[in-house]
Amino acid sequence: MQKQTNPGNDLLRYAGLGGQILVALGIAVFAGYKADKWLKISFPLLVWALPLIVVSLMIYKLIKDTSKKKE
């Protein structure tokens, strides 16, 4: 027998993932801004690098979560 999934569960799961992405990006930008000030870097290097790393990791997580085979 195949288990039927409720479309509402998928909607909540992906909405939660969207929230995680927004929070992680906000934290990465804030941390990059503070780190640039602390290291006295004139070019905003970490403000750009940290969110780029976070986006890359979140895309990896999204692909990993959506490609799971359902039993």
Jmol script that loads the backbone (N, CA, C; Angstrom):
load data "model"
ATOM      1  N   MET A   1       0.824  -1.187   0.000  1.00  0.00           N
ATOM      2  CA  MET A   1       0.000   0.000   0.000  1.00  0.00           C
ATOM      3  C   MET A   1       0.865   1.246   0.000  1.00  0.00           C
ATOM      4  N   GLN A   2       0.459   2.201  -0.792  1.00  0.00           N
ATOM      5  CA  GLN A   2       1.186   3.450  -0.819  1.00  0.00           C
ATOM      6  C   GLN A   2       0.564   4.427   0.162  1.00  0.00           C
ATOM      7  N   LYS A   3       1.413   5.143   0.779  1.00  0.00           N
ATOM      8  CA  LYS A   3       0.978   6.122   1.759  1.00  0.00           C
ATOM      9  C   LYS A   3       0.664   7.432   1.037  1.00  0.00           C
ATOM     10  N   GLN A   4      -0.512   7.981   1.243  1.00  0.00           N
ATOM     11  CA  GLN A   4      -0.878   9.240   0.620  1.00  0.00           C
ATOM     12  C   GLN A   4      -0.397  10.389   1.499  1.00  0.00           C
ATOM     13  N   THR A   5       0.199  11.380   0.843  1.00  0.00           N
ATOM     14  CA  THR A   5       0.684  12.527   1.607  1.00  0.00           C
ATOM     15  C   THR A   5      -0.305  13.670   1.466  1.00  0.00           C
ATOM     16  N   ASN A   6      -0.402  14.419   2.496  1.00  0.00           N
ATOM     17  CA  ASN A   6      -1.269  15.587   2.513  1.00  0.00           C
ATOM     18  C   ASN A   6      -0.512  16.753   1.885  1.00  0.00           C
ATOM     19  N   PRO A   7      -1.081  17.411   0.858  1.00  0.00           N
ATOM     20  CA  PRO A   7      -0.373  18.545   0.239  1.00  0.00           C
ATOM     21  C   PRO A   7      -0.097  19.670   1.232  1.00  0.00           C
ATOM     22  N   GLY A   8      -0.888  19.775   2.283  1.00  0.00           N
ATOM     23  CA  GLY A   8      -0.645  20.802   3.300  1.00  0.00           C
ATOM     24  C   GLY A   8       0.658  20.581   4.036  1.00  0.00           C
ATOM     25  N   ASN A   9       1.048  19.316   4.223  1.00  0.00           N
ATOM     26  CA  ASN A   9       2.318  19.019   4.894  1.00  0.00           C
ATOM     27  C   ASN A   9       3.495  19.505   4.063  1.00  0.00           C
ATOM     28  N   ASP A  10       3.423  19.286   2.738  1.00  0.00           N
ATOM     29  CA  ASP A  10       4.504  19.756   1.867  1.00  0.00           C
ATOM     30  C   ASP A  10       4.578  21.273   1.872  1.00  0.00           C
ATOM     31  N   LEU A  11       3.420  21.922   1.869  1.00  0.00           N
ATOM     32  CA  LEU A  11       3.390  23.376   1.878  1.00  0.00           C
ATOM     33  C   LEU A  11       4.044  23.929   3.148  1.00  0.00           C
ATOM     34  N   LEU A  12       3.720  23.350   4.285  1.00  0.00           N
ATOM     35  CA  LEU A  12       4.317  23.807   5.541  1.00  0.00           C
ATOM     36  C   LEU A  12       5.813  23.533   5.582  1.00  0.00           C
ATOM     37  N   ARG A  13       6.225  22.392   5.023  1.00  0.00           N
ATOM     38  CA  ARG A  13       7.650  22.054   5.033  1.00  0.00           C
ATOM     39  C   ARG A  13       8.451  23.052   4.199  1.00  0.00           C
ATOM     40  N   TYR A  14       7.929  23.384   3.003  1.00  0.00           N
ATOM     41  CA  TYR A  14       8.658  24.317   2.147  1.00  0.00           C
ATOM     42  C   TYR A  14       8.549  25.755   2.642  1.00  0.00           C
ATOM     43  N   ALA A  15       7.463  26.096   3.287  1.00  0.00           N
ATOM     44  CA  ALA A  15       7.359  27.428   3.887  1.00  0.00           C
ATOM     45  C   ALA A  15       8.364  27.552   5.028  1.00  0.00           C
ATOM     46  N   GLY A  16       8.528  26.492   5.792  1.00  0.00           N
ATOM     47  CA  GLY A  16       9.522  26.488   6.862  1.00  0.00           C
ATOM     48  C   GLY A  16      10.928  26.606   6.314  1.00  0.00           C
ATOM     49  N   LEU A  17      11.183  25.957   5.181  1.00  0.00           N
ATOM     50  CA  LEU A  17      12.500  26.049   4.554  1.00  0.00           C
ATOM     51  C   LEU A  17      12.755  27.470   4.056  1.00  0.00           C
ATOM     52  N   GLY A  18      11.725  28.115   3.529  1.00  0.00           N
ATOM     53  CA  GLY A  18      11.866  29.511   3.096  1.00  0.00           C
ATOM     54  C   GLY A  18      12.183  30.425   4.268  1.00  0.00           C
ATOM     55  N   GLY A  19      11.535  30.171   5.390  1.00  0.00           N
ATOM     56  CA  GLY A  19      11.826  30.954   6.591  1.00  0.00           C
ATOM     57  C   GLY A  19      13.247  30.748   7.069  1.00  0.00           C
ATOM     58  N   GLN A  20      13.713  29.506   7.000  1.00  0.00           N
ATOM     59  CA  GLN A  20      15.099  29.215   7.396  1.00  0.00           C
ATOM     60  C   GLN A  20      16.087  29.952   6.502  1.00  0.00           C
ATOM     61  N   ILE A  21      15.801  30.001   5.204  1.00  0.00           N
ATOM     62  CA  ILE A  21      16.692  30.694   4.266  1.00  0.00           C
ATOM     63  C   ILE A  21      16.756  32.178   4.601  1.00  0.00           C
ATOM     64  N   LEU A  22      15.599  32.798   4.838  1.00  0.00           N
ATOM     65  CA  LEU A  22      15.587  34.231   5.160  1.00  0.00           C
ATOM     66  C   LEU A  22      16.325  34.541   6.457  1.00  0.00           C
ATOM     67  N   VAL A  23      16.102  33.738   7.478  1.00  0.00           N
ATOM     68  CA  VAL A  23      16.785  33.962   8.758  1.00  0.00           C
ATOM     69  C   VAL A  23      18.287  33.743   8.612  1.00  0.00           C
ATOM     70  N   ALA A  24      18.682  32.681   7.904  1.00  0.00           N
ATOM     71  CA  ALA A  24      20.106  32.399   7.729  1.00  0.00           C
ATOM     72  C   ALA A  24      20.793  33.507   6.941  1.00  0.00           C
ATOM     73  N   LEU A  25      20.129  34.028   5.911  1.00  0.00           N
ATOM     74  CA  LEU A  25      20.716  35.130   5.145  1.00  0.00           C
ATOM     75  C   LEU A  25      20.839  36.394   5.991  1.00  0.00           C
ATOM     76  N   GLY A  26      19.840  36.671   6.800  1.00  0.00           N
ATOM     77  CA  GLY A  26      19.904  37.837   7.676  1.00  0.00           C
ATOM     78  C   GLY A  26      21.047  37.743   8.670  1.00  0.00           C
ATOM     79  N   ILE A  27      21.204  36.574   9.261  1.00  0.00           N
ATOM     80  CA  ILE A  27      22.297  36.370  10.214  1.00  0.00           C
ATOM     81  C   ILE A  27      23.648  36.464   9.514  1.00  0.00           C
ATOM     82  N   ALA A  28      23.745  35.911   8.292  1.00  0.00           N
ATOM     83  CA  ALA A  28      25.015  35.944   7.557  1.00  0.00           C
ATOM     84  C   ALA A  28      25.399  37.376   7.190  1.00  0.00           C
ATOM     85  N   VAL A  29      24.433  38.169   6.754  1.00  0.00           N
ATOM     86  CA  VAL A  29      24.731  39.571   6.402  1.00  0.00           C
ATOM     87  C   VAL A  29      25.144  40.342   7.654  1.00  0.00           C
ATOM     88  N   PHE A  30      24.426  40.153   8.748  1.00  0.00           N
ATOM     89  CA  PHE A  30      24.765  40.843   9.991  1.00  0.00           C
ATOM     90  C   PHE A  30      26.155  40.435  10.481  1.00  0.00           C
ATOM     91  N   ALA A  31      26.442  39.121  10.463  1.00  0.00           N
ATOM     92  CA  ALA A  31      27.753  38.638  10.914  1.00  0.00           C
ATOM     93  C   ALA A  31      28.863  39.149  10.002  1.00  0.00           C
ATOM     94  N   GLY A  32      28.605  39.172   8.699  1.00  0.00           N
ATOM     95  CA  GLY A  32      29.602  39.690   7.760  1.00  0.00           C
ATOM     96  C   GLY A  32      29.873  41.168   7.967  1.00  0.00           C
ATOM     97  N   TYR A  33      28.811  41.921   8.223  1.00  0.00           N
ATOM     98  CA  TYR A  33      28.970  43.358   8.480  1.00  0.00           C
ATOM     99  C   TYR A  33      29.801  43.608   9.741  1.00  0.00           C
ATOM    100  N   LYS A  34      29.465  42.888  10.805  1.00  0.00           N
ATOM    101  CA  LYS A  34      30.208  43.059  12.055  1.00  0.00           C
ATOM    102  C   LYS A  34      31.657  42.585  11.910  1.00  0.00           C
ATOM    103  N   ALA A  35      31.870  41.481  11.187  1.00  0.00           N
ATOM    104  CA  ALA A  35      33.228  40.970  11.004  1.00  0.00           C
ATOM    105  C   ALA A  35      34.070  41.929  10.161  1.00  0.00           C
ATOM    106  N   ASP A  36      33.468  42.536   9.141  1.00  0.00           N
ATOM    107  CA  ASP A  36      34.194  43.517   8.334  1.00  0.00           C
ATOM    108  C   ASP A  36      34.595  44.724   9.174  1.00  0.00           C
ATOM    109  N   LYS A  37      33.708  45.176  10.046  1.00  0.00           N
ATOM    110  CA  LYS A  37      34.051  46.309  10.921  1.00  0.00           C
ATOM    111  C   LYS A  37      35.138  45.921  11.914  1.00  0.00           C
ATOM    112  N   TRP A  38      35.030  44.695  12.462  1.00  0.00           N
ATOM    113  CA  TRP A  38      35.994  44.236  13.453  1.00  0.00           C
ATOM    114  C   TRP A  38      37.379  44.054  12.839  1.00  0.00           C
ATOM    115  N   LEU A  39      37.427  43.527  11.609  1.00  0.00           N
ATOM    116  CA  LEU A  39      38.710  43.334  10.928  1.00  0.00           C
ATOM    117  C   LEU A  39      39.205  44.587  10.216  1.00  0.00           C
ATOM    118  N   LYS A  40      38.383  45.636  10.214  1.00  0.00           N
ATOM    119  CA  LYS A  40      38.703  46.918   9.578  1.00  0.00           C
ATOM    120  C   LYS A  40      39.037  46.751   8.099  1.00  0.00           C
ATOM    121  N   ILE A  41      38.174  45.990   7.408  1.00  0.00           N
ATOM    122  CA  ILE A  41      38.319  45.800   5.964  1.00  0.00           C
ATOM    123  C   ILE A  41      37.515  46.896   5.277  1.00  0.00           C
ATOM    124  N   SER A  42      38.174  47.645   4.369  1.00  0.00           N
ATOM    125  CA  SER A  42      37.475  48.759   3.712  1.00  0.00           C
ATOM    126  C   SER A  42      36.470  48.260   2.677  1.00  0.00           C
ATOM    127  N   PHE A  43      36.755  47.158   2.012  1.00  0.00           N
ATOM    128  CA  PHE A  43      35.843  46.567   1.040  1.00  0.00           C
ATOM    129  C   PHE A  43      34.935  45.572   1.764  1.00  0.00           C
ATOM    130  N   PRO A  44      33.627  45.585   1.515  1.00  0.00           N
ATOM    131  CA  PRO A  44      32.712  44.687   2.251  1.00  0.00           C
ATOM    132  C   PRO A  44      32.814  43.235   1.783  1.00  0.00           C
ATOM    133  N   LEU A  45      33.932  42.622   2.045  1.00  0.00           N
ATOM    134  CA  LEU A  45      34.201  41.266   1.572  1.00  0.00           C
ATOM    135  C   LEU A  45      33.313  40.227   2.251  1.00  0.00           C
ATOM    136  N   LEU A  46      33.262  40.246   3.564  1.00  0.00           N
ATOM    137  CA  LEU A  46      32.498  39.227   4.285  1.00  0.00           C
ATOM    138  C   LEU A  46      30.992  39.446   4.202  1.00  0.00           C
ATOM    139  N   VAL A  47      30.573  40.680   3.954  1.00  0.00           N
ATOM    140  CA  VAL A  47      29.148  40.946   3.756  1.00  0.00           C
ATOM    141  C   VAL A  47      28.662  40.220   2.501  1.00  0.00           C
ATOM    142  N   TRP A  48      29.540  40.059   1.522  1.00  0.00           N
ATOM    143  CA  TRP A  48      29.185  39.339   0.291  1.00  0.00           C
ATOM    144  C   TRP A  48      29.482  37.852   0.400  1.00  0.00           C
ATOM    145  N   ALA A  49      30.574  37.487   1.030  1.00  0.00           N
ATOM    146  CA  ALA A  49      31.009  36.085   1.047  1.00  0.00           C
ATOM    147  C   ALA A  49      30.140  35.197   1.935  1.00  0.00           C
ATOM    148  N   LEU A  50      29.812  35.645   3.125  1.00  0.00           N
ATOM    149  CA  LEU A  50      29.031  34.805   4.037  1.00  0.00           C
ATOM    150  C   LEU A  50      27.628  34.479   3.501  1.00  0.00           C
ATOM    151  N   PRO A  51      26.873  35.461   2.986  1.00  0.00           N
ATOM    152  CA  PRO A  51      25.566  35.092   2.408  1.00  0.00           C
ATOM    153  C   PRO A  51      25.689  34.179   1.185  1.00  0.00           C
ATOM    154  N   LEU A  52      26.756  34.343   0.399  1.00  0.00           N
ATOM    155  CA  LEU A  52      26.965  33.465  -0.753  1.00  0.00           C
ATOM    156  C   LEU A  52      27.180  32.020  -0.302  1.00  0.00           C
ATOM    157  N   ILE A  53      27.940  31.849   0.765  1.00  0.00           N
ATOM    158  CA  ILE A  53      28.157  30.514   1.325  1.00  0.00           C
ATOM    159  C   ILE A  53      26.846  29.945   1.865  1.00  0.00           C
ATOM    160  N   VAL A  54      26.071  30.786   2.549  1.00  0.00           N
ATOM    161  CA  VAL A  54      24.790  30.336   3.111  1.00  0.00           C
ATOM    162  C   VAL A  54      23.827  29.927   1.999  1.00  0.00           C
ATOM    163  N   VAL A  55      23.752  30.712   0.938  1.00  0.00           N
ATOM    164  CA  VAL A  55      22.866  30.369  -0.181  1.00  0.00           C
ATOM    165  C   VAL A  55      23.296  29.055  -0.814  1.00  0.00           C
ATOM    166  N   SER A  56      24.591  28.858  -0.979  1.00  0.00           N
ATOM    167  CA  SER A  56      25.087  27.606  -1.554  1.00  0.00           C
ATOM    168  C   SER A  56      24.711  26.413  -0.683  1.00  0.00           C
ATOM    169  N   LEU A  57      24.879  26.539   0.610  1.00  0.00           N
ATOM    170  CA  LEU A  57      24.521  25.447   1.521  1.00  0.00           C
ATOM    171  C   LEU A  57      23.014  25.201   1.562  1.00  0.00           C
ATOM    172  N   MET A  58      22.230  26.252   1.484  1.00  0.00           N
ATOM    173  CA  MET A  58      20.776  26.080   1.485  1.00  0.00           C
ATOM    174  C   MET A  58      20.278  25.426   0.196  1.00  0.00           C
ATOM    175  N   ILE A  59      20.888  25.757  -0.928  1.00  0.00           N
ATOM    176  CA  ILE A  59      20.526  25.090  -2.187  1.00  0.00           C
ATOM    177  C   ILE A  59      20.878  23.612  -2.104  1.00  0.00           C
ATOM    178  N   TYR A  60      22.031  23.300  -1.537  1.00  0.00           N
ATOM    179  CA  TYR A  60      22.411  21.895  -1.347  1.00  0.00           C
ATOM    180  C   TYR A  60      21.388  21.180  -0.460  1.00  0.00           C
ATOM    181  N   LYS A  61      20.980  21.830   0.626  1.00  0.00           N
ATOM    182  CA  LYS A  61      20.008  21.232   1.530  1.00  0.00           C
ATOM    183  C   LYS A  61      18.659  21.050   0.836  1.00  0.00           C
ATOM    184  N   LEU A  62      18.249  22.028   0.038  1.00  0.00           N
ATOM    185  CA  LEU A  62      16.986  21.937  -0.685  1.00  0.00           C
ATOM    186  C   LEU A  62      16.994  20.766  -1.661  1.00  0.00           C
ATOM    187  N   ILE A  63      18.085  20.600  -2.398  1.00  0.00           N
ATOM    188  CA  ILE A  63      18.192  19.489  -3.341  1.00  0.00           C
ATOM    189  C   ILE A  63      18.199  18.175  -2.593  1.00  0.00           C
ATOM    190  N   LYS A  64      18.911  18.112  -1.502  1.00  0.00           N
ATOM    191  CA  LYS A  64      18.985  16.881  -0.709  1.00  0.00           C
ATOM    192  C   LYS A  64      17.616  16.513  -0.133  1.00  0.00           C
ATOM    193  N   ASP A  65      16.879  17.501   0.373  1.00  0.00           N
ATOM    194  CA  ASP A  65      15.572  17.236   0.978  1.00  0.00           C
ATOM    195  C   ASP A  65      14.518  16.866  -0.055  1.00  0.00           C
ATOM    196  N   THR A  66      14.565  17.460  -1.225  1.00  0.00           N
ATOM    197  CA  THR A  66      13.528  17.202  -2.230  1.00  0.00           C
ATOM    198  C   THR A  66      13.803  15.969  -3.072  1.00  0.00           C
ATOM    199  N   SER A  67      15.004  15.467  -3.045  1.00  0.00           N
ATOM    200  CA  SER A  67      15.313  14.301  -3.865  1.00  0.00           C
ATOM    201  C   SER A  67      15.189  12.991  -3.093  1.00  0.00           C
ATOM    202  N   LYS A  68      14.741  13.045  -1.846  1.00  0.00           N
ATOM    203  CA  LYS A  68      14.575  11.823  -1.060  1.00  0.00           C
ATOM    204  C   LYS A  68      13.441  11.000  -1.657  1.00  0.00           C
ATOM    205  N   LYS A  69      13.657   9.709  -1.745  1.00  0.00           N
ATOM    206  CA  LYS A  69      12.614   8.818  -2.224  1.00  0.00           C
ATOM    207  C   LYS A  69      11.653   8.539  -1.079  1.00  0.00           C
ATOM    208  N   LYS A  70      10.382   8.706  -1.378  1.00  0.00           N
ATOM    209  CA  LYS A  70       9.366   8.475  -0.352  1.00  0.00           C
ATOM    210  C   LYS A  70       8.993   7.006  -0.350  1.00  0.00           C
ATOM    211  N   GLU A  71       8.844   6.470   0.832  1.00  0.00           N
ATOM    212  CA  GLU A  71       8.502   5.054   0.968  1.00  0.00           C
ATOM    213  C   GLU A  71       7.018   4.870   1.138  1.00  0.00           C
TER     214      GLU A  71
END
end "model"
wireframe off; spacefill off
backbone 0.3
color backbone group
